Each structure stands twice: as structure tokens, then as C-alpha cells.
């Protein structure tokens, strides 16, 4: 029997900020690969025995102070390379959820670099070319990156489907409490960025809906204080304070509890970049795989999914509060079709193991 490879996952930032990396670690560990996670600090816990976590600090990566960040980066790189050079003879692959390690393509030795390229950013194209294997989450992104980054071969595709093999999704008690008196919960979970996420328009859509519709906002861990205050002012101006609720961020996989308890999910992106127009949101799968229909912007790939899975995947002009409200009403009026489409989506597009198995066979087991 062929011995399973050892795969090193170096990441300076906390793994909780990149759920797709957590998913592939869970999958690989479940399938017998030896996984070593090297990070500055993380709140994420992996319960599978063959995942070894090495951290540099007992405290989160510092924010604000430039001096503290320089010191933290220096500490991370010193400890990482000390560990890597000591152990590189047995490390077959280095899997990067983000290219946080300087000089890795120079010092990698015989190890192969797998780069999971999440965002469509031209500034990262040089890293795409440095990797031995490139993985992207969506087909359009694969072709755009292939041409613009001048790659020698088309990237592999692994959708951003959540994968927590040992986690049973539960009801989120905080959201369940908000649903009393027959309230219908619309949920946005993610970056509180007014310019890039059309959050003011989402809030304004409540003005076209009856009072049983409420909006729950769960910010990502990267909080923009100015945008949050701007949004709160907008809520007050529209007299919607009693219908919009801000909850604390959830550490994966607890965020899935919130998504399964909501009635309708929202994953908006403003058309400000190719990265947004050809987005590959975790939220698409996180909501639908947990039986919650989702509303996405009316961009090409999402419109195609909406035709294939009506009322499970829904699209709206993110700049139009009235259209957003109309789509929300249409979902509720077509609950039977929505449930059928969710079941179909989960079978055809929501099976992480199906997609991951193909990638692993082509890269690690080739």
C-alpha cells in the first residue's frame, strides 16, 4: 500500500478567516493524509488525530501597531523556516491557503507547492506562476487567471463548499429567539463593506417589506468600524432600528448553525471588480447546503444557477432595494419549488467530497 503524503499548511493569518482551507484540511485528514498546520495563532480546532497544529504565539496576530506586526511577521518566518528546514525531507506538499510565507518558492526543495488562489487579484498573479499546482474556486476565474496570469496550464477547480465531517449543524439559539412571533429572518454574514457589498440597499429593502421581515447582520472578523457606523446611521435614518440586528462573528463551523436557522440568506457583491462579478462565495454553499435559499447579485454565473435551481439560488440587482424585496417575497411564495431545488442543488453541486477527490487524485496521487 502506497504511504500517504505529508502536507504542510503554513498560514500567518488565523485559519478561521479562510474556511476553504479548513475544508480541505478536514477532507485530507479524514482520508489518512498526515497534516501539519503551521500558523502564528488560530482559534480553529481540528479534532482528527492526524492534524498537528504548530503555533508561534498564544495571542492573536497583532493589528494596528506597525512595529508589532513587523515583529510578529519576523517571528513567524523565523519559526516557520526553522521548523521547515528541520522537517522538509518528509514534507511532500506545501499547501497555501494564502501566500503568507516569503521566499517559499526558493527554499521549498523537493516539496511541491499547491496554491489555493481564492481572490481574483492581479497583484497575486506572480504567486500563481510560482506554484506547482494552482486551485481556484470557480470555472470563470480559472479561465481569467489562465489568460491574464499567462499560466502554462489551466488551474484546477475546487468550489468553496464547507466541509466539517465531524460537525452536526444545530439551531442557533440567538437567531431562533429573533424568529419568535413569526418573524422571517433575512441574513447577511460577511464583510461589512458598504461599497463592495450593497449593504445600504439591503437594509433599504426592508422598507418595501412588512414588519415580520427582519434583517440579521453577522460581520466577518475583519470589521470596518467606519462602515459599520455608517450603516447604523442609515438604519436609524430609515427608522428600521427595531428590524435590523447586529450579532457577533461566529468561529467556523459554528457559523453554519446561524445559516441553517435563517429563513433567507444574502450574499451580495457590488460590480466594482472582476473579483466581485465572478465571485465564488462560500455563502452560496453554506446557506443552501443547510437548507436556506440564498439571494446573490444578478451576475452571469449566478443568473445561470438561478435558472437551474429556481428559488434556491435567487438573483437581484444589488443596487435596487425594491427588486431585492420582490425577490424575497417570491421565495416565500414558492416554498415548495424552493425546497425541491435545494435538494437538487445539494446532490449536484453541494458534495465537497466529489470535487475534492478529483483534485487530490490529479495532484497528490498522480
N, C-alpha and C positions, 0 to 999 in steps of 0.2 A: 504493500500500500504506500502511495506517494505521501511523503511527510508534508503537512500543511505549512504554508509560508508564515513567516513572522512579519507583521505590518506595523510600522511606526506612524503614529498620528501626532505630529508636532503642531501646536497651535498656541500662540501667545495670548490671544483673547480667550474669554471664557467660552467653553463649548455650548453653553446654554443659548448663545446668540446665533448659533448656526445649526438648527435642527436637522438639516440633511446629513450633516457629518455624524450626528448622534445615530441617525437611522442606519447608515452603512456600518458603523461600528457594531451596533446591535446585530445586524444581519451576519457580518463576518464572524463575530464571536459565537453566535448561535451555530454556525456551520463549521466550527472547530479551528478557526484560524487563531494564532496567538497575536493578541492586540496589545500594543504598548502606547499609551496616551501620555504625551509629554506636554504640559501646559504651565503657564505661570500660576494660575489658580482656577478652580472650577467648582461650581455648586452641583454639577451633574454627577449622579452616581450610576455606575454600571454594575448590575448585580450578577453578571455572568462571570464565572471564575477565571476564564482565560482573558480577561481585560485587566491589565496592570496600569495603574494611574500614577504618574510621577509629577509632582507639582514643585514649583520653585518657592512658593510663599504660602503662608497661612491666611493671607489677606488678599482681597481683590486687586486687580491691576489698577494703579492709581489714575485718577482723572484730574484735570485742572492744572496742576503744577508741572511745568515742562521739565524741571530738574528731576522730579520724582519719576516721571515717565522715562526719561533717559536712563536713569539708574535701574529702573525695572527692566527695560529692554536689554541693557547691558548684562544684568543678572541672568535673564532668560537665556540669552545667547551663550554666555559663558557656561552655564549649567547644561544647556542642551548639547553643545558640542563636546563637552567633557563626557557626557553620557553616550553620545552617538559614536565618538571615536573609540570608546571602550567596548561598544557592543555592535559596531556596524558589520562585523563579519557574519553575524547571524540574522541581520535585518535584510529581508528580500525586497520589500517595498516601503517607500515613504509616501504616505497618503496625505495630501494637503487640502484641508477644507478651506483654507485661506493661505496665501503665500506670506506667512509671517516671519520666515526664517531667512536671513540674509546669507548669500553665498552657498546655498544648499546645492545648487546645480554644479558647483565647482568641487565641493567636498563630499559628494554623495558616494563616491567609489563605485562599487558594483550594484548598489541598490538602485532600483528603478523608481522614478518619481511619477506618482499619479496625482494630477491636479484637478480637483473638483471646482470648476470655474462657475460661480453662482451668478454673478452680476455681469451684464454686457457692458464692460468698461474698456475703452480703447487703451487707457493707461496701463492695463494689465496684459495687453497682447504679448508683450515681451516675455512674460511669465508663461503664457500658453505655449510659446515656441520653445521654452526651456524644458518643458515637461516631456516625459517619455510617453505618457498617456494622458489625454485630456477628456474630461467628462463634463457635459453641460446638461441642464435640466429640460431642454425643450428643442424641438426639431428646427424651428426657425432660427433660434440662437446658434445652433450648430452650424448652419449654412452661412449665417452672417459672420460668425467668428472664423470659419474656414477661409472665406474670401478676404475679409478685412485684415486678419492677422497673418495672412499668407502661410497657412499651415500646409504640411505635406500630406496630411490625411484628415478626413472628416472626424470630428470629435464623437465620442460615444455619448449616448443619451440615457440618463437616469433621472426620471421625474422626481420632483420633490414630495414624494409620498411619505408621510410619517410612518415610522416602524419602531414599535416598542413591544417586542414579542412577549414580555412578561408583565405587561400592564393592562389591567382591566379598567376601562373607562367608567367613571362613576358620575353621579349627578353633582353639579357644582351647587352647594347649599346657598351661596351668596346670590347666585343668579336665580335659583329656584325661588328664593324669598321675594325677589323682584317680580316674579311672574304671578304672584297672588292677585286675586280679583280679576282673573282672566286677561292679564296683561300679555301682550305679544312682544317678545324681546328680539330686537334687531341688534346684531353685534358687529362691532368693528374691533379687531385685535391686530395691533401692529404699530408702525411708526406714526407718531403724532406730528406729521409734516403737512401743513395746510397747503402749501404749493404743490407738493407731489402726490397728495392723497385725496384731494377734493373733500376734505372733512367739513368745511363750512356748508357745502352743498348737501352733504349727507344730513347734517343737522337740520338744515332748512327744509328738507323733505318732510320732516315731521309736521310742518305747518299745513301740509296737504293731507294729513292722515288723522284719523280720530284719536282720541286720548288714550285708548287702550294700547296703542303702539308706543313703545319706549325704546330708547337707544342706550346701549351699554358700550362704553369705550374702555378697552384694556390696552394701555400703552405698552410698547416694547420696552426693553431695559434701557435703550438709548433714548432718554427723554429730552425733548427740546422744550425748555421751560418757557421761552418766549412764545412759541407756537401754542403751547397748552393754555397759557394765559389769554392769548388772542382768541382761541376757540371758546374759552369760558366766557369771555366778554360777548362774543357772538351769540352764545346760548342765552345770556341774560337779556341782550337786546331784543331777541325774538320771544322772550317770556317763556322759555322752554326748560327752565331750570328744574322743574318737577318731573321732566320726562327724559332727561339725559343724566346718566350715571357714569362716573369715572371709577374704575376698580384698579387694584394693584396688579402688576405684571405677575404672570404665573411661570414658574420654572418648569420646563418640559420634564415629564409628559403631562403635568397637571393642567396645562392649558387645554388639553383635549377634553377634559371634564366640562370646561366652560363652553366650548364649541358644541358639544353634544347636547347641552342644556338649552342653548339659544334656539329660537324659532327660525331665524333667518340670519345668515352671515353675509358680511360685506367685505370685499377685497378690492378697493379702488386704487387706481393709478392714474395720475394726470398724464396727458400726452406730451410730456416735456423732454423725452429722450427715447431712443430705440430700446433702451433697457426697460422702460416702462411699457411701451407699446407691445413689445414682445416679452412681456413678463411671464415668469413661470412660478406663480405664487404657491408657497406651502399651503396657504389658506384654502385653495381650491380643493385639495385632498383632505385637509384637516377638518373642514366642515362636512363635505359630502360623505367621506368615509365614516363619519359619525352621525349620519342621517339628517344633516342640516343643509337645506338648499342655500346656495350662495349667489350673490349678485356681483358681477365683475364689469369692468368698463367695456364699451362696445368696440373693442379692437378685433382685428381679423380672426386670430386663433380662438378667442373666446366666443365670438359670434358663431363660428363653426361648431364649437362644443355645445352651444345653446340650442342649435338646430338638432343635434344628435341626441341631447339629453334634456328635453324641454322641461322647464320649471325646477329641475335640479340645478343645472347651470343656467343662469339668467344674465342678461346684459342690459345696461342702461347707459345713456350719455351721462358721464360723471359730472358734467357741468350743468345739468338740468335737474333741480330738486323735484320738479313736477313729474318728470319721467321716472325718476328714482321711486317716487311714491306710487306711481302707476304700476311699476314692476312688482313692488312689494304687495300691492293688492292682488295682482294677477296670480302670484304664488299661492296666496291663501285661498283664492277662488278655485284653484286647480290642484288641491292637495293630493287627490288620487293619482293623477298623472305624475305629479312631483315624486311621490313615493316609488312609483314604478321606474321612473328614470334614475332615481338614486340607486336602486337595486342594480339596474343595468350598468350604471357607471362604475360601481364598486367591483363588479365582475370583470368588466372590460378594461378599466383604466386604473383601478384603485389597488391592484395587487402588487405590492412592493417586491415580494419575493420573485415574481415572474420577471420583472425588469432587472433586478439586481443579479439574479442567477446568470442572465445572458452576459452582463458586463463582466462578472467575475470569470466566467468561462473563457471570454475573449482576452482578458488581460492577465489575470493571475494564474490561471490553469492552462494557458496556451503553451 
